[in-house]
Structures are given as structure tokens and as C-alpha cells.
Amino acid sequence: MLKENIKSMRKSKGLSQEELAIKLNVVRQTISKWEQGLSVPDSEMLVSISEVFETPVSTLLGENISETKVDDMKAISEKLEIINLQLSKKNNARRKMIHWMLISLCAIIIILLISLYLLNSPYFNWNYNNPENAVLGVAFHSFEWLFVRITPIILIVSIIGIALTRKKV
């Protein structure tokens, strides 16, 4: 049992016999003999081996290693599940924030359009014959012209965004 455990733990750590020998201050042939069952390490060496493999001595001496691998896989899968849940929550929070920002954008656009209409905006019936409107109104007119031209596109894209970011049941 000890020989198989040493060999499987060495391989699972990605160590060659030479590398393990260097870590334990022994020659490679000593590792080979342990793995072939031709000799066994003394108690001090078992402690050193367990430290290198980061495992208890009891595992080296006989606990079934495959069971610990199954437990390790279970622990890894549980950690991955937790990470996936955290990512899902983060994505849901981001989706919800974008959704409400798009709703707010639509509301602001609609309020501005209604305001322009109710205030009888000069854009809707622009008269360049009035000299007072001609000078000061050019800047206002350019803003309104751009707003009225671009707003429908932004509004449509926002509505599509709202539909795409809504919570799916």
C-alpha cells in the first residue's frame, strides 16, 4: 500500500523520482526502491514525505487515495458552483442596472419631447423672419434639430434594450 501511495502522490504532484529525491535529500534509487516495495522509509522520512506531499502520514500508510481524490473533486465542484452562483448574481445585478437605466433614458426622452411640444418650441414652427429669434435661436435650434433627429433612434434602441434586458421568467 505504501509503495502505491508514494508513487501515485508523486505523480499527482507532477514530480519525477529525481525531483522528489532532491526534495527529500536522498538519491533517486531510494525513491525507486520505495515505489517497488524493495525498501521502506523510516519514520522520520515518512514525516518528510508527508510534508512534501502536503498530506497526513496516515494517508501514506494506508488510507485509500482514490477516496480523497473523489473528495477533492467534490470540493472543487462545490467551489465552482459557488463561483458560478456569484457570477450569475453579478450578471443579474448588471442586467437589472442596465434595464433600469434604459427605462430612465426613455422616460427622460419622452419628458423632453413633451416639454418641447407643450412649450410651443420654436423648432416646431420656426420663423427666421423675427430678428430676435434668428440670432439667439440658432443655437437653440441646432440643439433641438439634433435632439429631434437623434431621439427617435435612441428611443427605439432603448426600448429594444429594455425588452432584451427584462427578467426572463
Secondary structure by P-SEA (a helix, b strand, c coil): caaaaaaaaaaaacccaaaaaaaacccaaaaaaaaaccccccaaaaaaaaaaacccccccccccaaaaaaaaaaaaaaaaaaaaaaaaaaaaaaaaaaaaaaaaaaaaaaaaaaaaaaacccccccccccaaaaaaaaaaaaaaaaaaaaaaaaaaaaaaaaaaacccc
